[in-house]
Amino acid sequence: MGSKVKTTSGRDKQPENRTDRASASFLFIGPMFAVQAYLTAVLIAFIWGPWPWPVVNAYKLYGFLILAQGMLLFGYLSSGRKRPCHDCWRLSWKHLLYISLVLNGLWLYNNLVERTGHEYSSYTEIVASVRSGFVEPGVVYKASHEAMRERGGASLGYLLTLAVSPLLSFMFPLTVLYWNLLGFGAKCLVAVLMLLDALTWVASGANKGLADIVILLPFLLFARTAMVKRKVPWRKILVAVVAFACLGIGFFVSFERGQIGRANNVVHNLYDDSAGIEADQNNVMLRHLAPNERYGVAALLIYITQGYYGLSLCMELPYVPTYGLGNAYYTASWAGKFLALRDVSNNTYPGRANEAFGWDDFARWDSIYPWLASDLTFPGTILAMALIGRLFALAWRDMVWGGHPVAAIVCCHLIILCIYIPANNQVLGFPRSGASFIVTLLWWLMSRRRLI
């Protein structure tokens, strides 16, 4: 049913319409504004930050980055004022959430094994693993990677995980979006499951779990505000700001400790061996910080900006076809294993940058662009950014104003993809997230029906 508009007079009606339009525009453009602000900040940190990256093709690199970012915005805005679509299959968000809760509970141990690479014979071993993750996250991270390499291959349990990964991904987004509609028991169950899942990430020494929460939570809370279409009291805004600040500080502390541990507890005088550069401690981003804080900030800045240096190296290489399988490690690996295309892994842009310049594609970032360009070329990647932006806009509309539960999952995947643009192909680059994104994307596209 359409909402009734107050029509006491023409003077009263016009300002109300303008206010509604301005509010709707803000609620629509807000997510892309946040993404653009973040990508701009990373670019500024790359160009003027403390790490003097030895870029030899600055104009080509910066021109490409600005154009790609602009095409992402253009794709988002190209959706215009299209009406949102709802779920024509009429699947209940509550049923999907409860199914996801059950599966996430059943998969806790599988997640722990998958992320740490270890099998556990008792709860005591699990507790000890989590404790080690809190105390020495960097050391545990390296041990987990070694254990996963030794395991090798895809177990039956992992293949089953890939099959149910779309349903596993419903828990966090739907919980945040519909928190006020959940009963007390459901809220407690979600809190326990999310805490236990976070501990599996702690046991692996990785920051990925907390990072995704820090990234997605503001977007989902903003979406929930747009869904209910009401003003948020300033007290709630203050509480949200404090909560985000605490999450951000917690992530930074965890990240700093993890980076120190991964460097064998040696600061290395803020020197990067691969690029042969040393951080400028007189840079405005570092000069006023204490030594420990300086290392943490410098480590964070090199972490989020190094991908653009890897991109600059890749842009110096000619294009070599990868047959649509070069956008991720696992697809390139499968090409060699199942299709006898063993050159795909070596022909990706990151793989060839490793061979030509010694920029390790397993240990260092190259940004998302060389991975996509391995299949699409760099001009094709520019067009792909417009498509990503358009899908982002449509999924956001369907989630917020169409109430489409699957659109929420697609939207979250696209948010993660956009935030990790300076790092890697975060969504399609890994089997579990890639399977979840592809299945939910097709599910959403096939189940859309325009609202009248």
Sequence and secondary structure as in RCSB ss.txt:
>XXXX:A:sequence
MGSKVKTTSGRDKQPENRTDRASASFLFIGPMFAVQAYLTAVLIAFIWGPWPWPVVNAYKLYGFLILAQGMLLFG
YLSSGRKRPCHDCWRLSWKHLLYISLVLNGLWLYNNLVERTGHEYSSYTEIVASVRSGFVEPGVVYKASHEAMRE
RGGASLGYLLTLAVSPLLSFMFPLTVLYWNLLGFGAKCLVAVLMLLDALTWVASGANKGLADIVILLPFLLFART
AMVKRKVPWRKILVAVVAFACLGIGFFVSFERGQIGRANNVVHNLYDDSAGIEADQNNVMLRHLAPNERYGVAAL
LIYITQGYYGLSLCMELPYVPTYGLGNAYYTASWAGKFLALRDVSNNTYPGRANEAFGWDDFARWDSIYPWLASD
LTFPGTILAMALIGRLFALAWRDMVWGGHPVAAIVCCHLIILCIYIPANNQVLGFPRSGASFIVTLLWWLMSRRR
LI
>XXXX:A:secstr
       S HHHHHHHHHHHHHHHHHHHHHHHHHHHHHHHHHHHHHHHSSS    S HHHHHHHHHHHHHHHHHH
HHTTTT   EEETT   HHHHHHHHHHHHHHTHHHHHHHHH    SSHHHHHHHHHHHHH HHHHHHHHHHHHHH
H S  HHHHHHHHHHHHHTTHHHHHHHTGGGS HHHHHHHHHHHHHHHHHHHHHT SHHHHHHHHHHHHHHHHHH
HHHT    HHHHHHHHHHHHHHHHHHHHHHHHHHHHHTTT  GGGEETTTTEE  TTSTTTTTS HHHHHHHHHH
HHHHHHHHHHHHHHTTS     TT  SSHHHHHHHHHHSS TTHHHHSHHHHHHHHH   TTTS   HHHHHHHH
HHHHHHHHHHHHHHHHHHHHHHHHHTS  HHHHHHHHHHHHHHHTTTT  TTTTSHHHHHHHHHHHHHHHHTEEE
  
